[in-house]
């Protein structure tokens, strides 16, 4: 059964951008000197056109529904517009923290840190980007252009925190055999092989494709046996999508079975 997902309309939220970019950090911050050094480093790279200082959406508040509510459960997300060099400057400080320092800064991992939370991204299956930018990612990576009602097949199910980099995001999947996708836009393992066997490859793409049946046992076995070849974000997204379909308890039990 398809898991419950966040309604696309609910995600079409307003973002306050007055006085943007917000570069939130505390007054008299003991880390201010390191922040300034980082900021100037990335500012220089931006001026040299090595990186783009694009605006970013920063998650600043996350409110989950009360467990007693019987109506539709909505989460509330509050955003501010930041910029990329500020995000990189604060993220570098966070990454350099020890695990103990990170835990001291953020004991409950469901909390949004007021200063280190400076981004909000989107993972759809193993494709990165924002519902419109998820569609763009599919076009760029698979040559698959979704439009109109096709976009309804993009399912967003989980808000997550990548604790090691303190980056929040929204995770989901798209079933490319979904009946809501126009037949000419649907894609199978065989047609995907054809797409990847032609055309140039960038340095991050592999020549070998492996297709796995989407059921709990085979997926868990593949991830467990090949996890060293996964990026951390890919592992996170695959596990979150499995949890959306099968529930976190079944997924955890299946991984624990593999451990013995």
C-alpha positions in Angstrom: 0.0 0.0 0.0 1.2 3.5 -0.7 2.2 5.3 2.5 0.5 8.5 3.7 2.3 11.5 2.2 2.3 15.3 2.7 -0.2 17.0 0.5 1.6 19.1 -2.2 -0.7 22.0 -1.5 0.3 22.1 2.1 3.9 22.4 1.1 3.3 25.4 -1.1 4.0 27.7 1.9 4.9 31.4 2.1 8.5 32.3 3.1 9.1 35.6 4.7 12.1 37.2 2.9 12.1 40.8 4.4 15.5 41.8 5.5 17.0 38.7 3.9 19.4 37.1 4.0 19.1 36.2 7.6 22.5 35.4 9.0 21.4 34.3 12.5 24.1 34.0 15.2 24.1 35.1 18.9 25.4 38.3 20.2 28.9 38.0 21.7 29.3 34.6 20.1 32.5 32.8 21.3 32.7 31.2 17.9 32.4 34.6 16.1 36.0 34.7 15.0 35.8 31.3 13.4 32.6 32.2 11.8 34.1 35.4 10.3 37.1 33.4 9.0 34.8 30.8 7.4 32.5 33.5 6.0 35.4 35.4 4.4 36.8 32.2 2.9 33.5 31.3 1.2 32.9 34.9 0.2 36.2 34.9 -1.6 35.4 31.7 -3.4 32.0 33.3 -4.4 33.7 36.4 -5.8 36.1 34.1 -7.7 33.0 32.3 -9.2 34.2 29.0 -7.7 30.9 28.7 -5.8 27.6 30.4 -6.2 26.2 32.4 -3.3 22.6 31.5 -4.0 19.8 32.2 -1.6 18.8 29.2 0.6 15.8 28.4 2.6 16.7 27.8 6.3 14.4 25.8 8.6 14.0 27.7 11.8 11.1 26.0 13.6 9.5 22.6 13.4 6.3 21.8 15.3 4.8 18.3 15.3 1.1 17.6 16.0 -0.1 16.6 19.5 -0.5 12.9 19.8 -4.1 13.4 21.1 -5.3 15.1 17.9 -7.6 12.9 15.8 -7.8 15.1 12.8 -5.3 15.1 9.9 -1.8 15.4 11.4 0.1 18.4 10.0 3.6 19.5 10.9 4.4 23.2 10.9 7.6 24.5 9.4 8.9 28.0 9.7 11.5 29.2 7.2 13.8 32.2 6.7 15.8 33.0 3.6 19.5 32.8 4.1 22.4 32.6 1.7 24.9 29.9 0.8 28.0 31.4 2.2 26.4 31.9 5.6 25.2 28.3 5.5 28.7 27.0 4.6 30.3 29.2 7.3 28.1 27.8 10.1 28.1 24.3 8.8 31.9 24.2 8.8 31.8 25.1 12.5 29.2 22.3 13.2 31.2 19.7 11.3 34.3 20.5 13.2 32.5 19.9 16.6 33.1 16.5 18.3 30.1 14.2 18.6 29.9 15.2 22.3 29.8 18.9 21.4 27.1 18.3 18.8 25.0 16.5 21.4 25.5 19.3 23.9 24.4 21.8 21.4 21.4 19.7 20.3 20.4 17.0 22.9 16.9 16.2 21.3 17.6 15.6 17.6 14.1 16.7 16.7 14.9 20.2 17.8 15.9 22.9 15.3 19.1 24.7 16.3 18.5 28.4 16.0 21.9 29.2 14.5 23.3 26.1 12.9 20.1 25.3 11.0 20.7 27.2 7.8 19.3 25.0 5.0 16.4 22.9 4.0 16.6 20.5 1.1 14.7 17.8 -0.6 15.6 14.2 -1.3 13.3 12.3 -3.6 14.4 8.6 -3.7 18.2 9.1 -4.3 17.8 12.3 -6.3 18.5 15.6 -4.6 16.9 19.0 -5.2 13.3 20.9 -4.4 8.3 19.3 -5.7 9.4 21.4 -8.8 13.1 20.9 -8.3 12.6 17.2 -7.7 11.0 17.1 -11.2 14.0 19.0 -12.5 16.4 16.5 -10.9 14.5 13.7 -12.6 14.9 15.4 -16.0 18.6 16.1 -15.5 19.6 12.7 -14.1 17.2 10.4 -16.0 16.1 12.5 -19.0 12.6 12.1 -17.6 10.4 15.2 -17.9 7.3 15.1 -15.6 4.7 17.8 -16.0 1.0 18.4 -15.2 -0.6 15.6 -13.3 2.7 13.6 -13.4 3.9 15.7 -10.5 1.2 14.2 -8.3 3.2 11.0 -8.3 6.0 12.6 -6.3 5.4 11.6 -2.7 7.0 13.4 0.2 6.7 11.6 3.5 9.4 12.4 6.1 11.2 15.4 7.6 14.7 14.5 8.6 17.9 15.9 10.1 21.3 14.9 8.8 22.9 15.3 12.2 26.5 15.1 11.1 26.1 18.3 9.0 23.0 19.7 10.6 21.0 19.9 7.4 17.3 19.5 7.4 15.3 18.1 4.5 12.2 16.5 3.3 12.4 13.0 2.0 10.2 11.0 -0.4 10.0 8.9 -3.5 8.5 8.8 -7.0 7.1 5.5 -8.4 7.9 5.7 -12.1 5.2 3.1 -12.8 2.6 5.2 -11.0 -0.8 5.4 -12.9 -0.8 9.1 -12.3 2.2 9.5 -14.6 1.3 9.8 -18.3 2.2 6.4 -20.0 4.8 8.0 -22.3 6.6 9.3 -19.2 6.6 6.1 -17.2 10.0 4.3 -16.9 11.1 0.8 -16.2 14.4 -0.8 -15.3 15.0 -1.7 -18.9 14.3 1.8 -20.2 16.5 3.2 -17.4 19.4 1.0 -18.6 19.0 2.5 -22.1 19.1 6.0 -20.8 22.3 5.4 -18.8 24.0 3.5 -21.5 24.0 6.4 -23.9 25.2 10.0 -23.6 28.1 11.5 -21.6 28.6 10.7 -17.9 29.9 13.1 -15.3 32.6 12.2 -12.8 30.0 11.2 -10.1 28.2 8.7 -12.2 29.0 5.0 -12.4 28.9 2.8 -15.5 27.3 -0.1 -13.7 23.6 -0.1 -12.7 22.1 -2.5 -10.2 18.4 -3.1 -10.0 16.8 -4.5 -6.8 13.2 -5.6 -6.3 11.5 -3.2 -4.0 10.5 -5.5 -1.1 11.8 -5.3 2.4 14.1 -8.3 2.6 15.9 -7.8 -0.7 16.3 -4.1 -0.1 17.7 -4.5 3.4 20.1 -7.2 2.2 21.4 -5.0 -0.6 21.8 -1.9 1.7 23.4 -4.0 4.5 25.9 -5.7 2.1 26.7 -2.5 0.1 26.4 0.3 2.6 30.0 1.3 2.2 29.4 2.3 -1.4 26.4 4.5 -0.4 26.7 8.2 0.4 25.3 9.0 3.8 22.3 10.9 2.2 21.5 7.9 -0.1 21.5 5.5 2.9 19.3 7.9 4.8 16.8 8.3 2.0 16.6 4.6 1.2 15.9 3.7 4.8 13.3 6.5 5.2 11.5 5.3 2.1 11.5 1.7 3.4 10.1 3.0 6.7 7.4 4.9 4.9 6.2 1.7 3.2 6.9 -1.0 5.9 7.0 0.9 9.2 10.1 1.7 11.2 9.8 -1.4 13.5 9.7 -3.9 10.6 12.7 -2.1 9.0 14.7 -2.1 12.2 13.9 -5.8 12.9 15.0 -6.7 9.4 18.3 -4.9 9.7 18.9 -6.4 13.2 18.3 -9.9 11.7 21.1 -9.2 9.2 23.4 -8.2 12.0 23.5 -11.7 13.5 
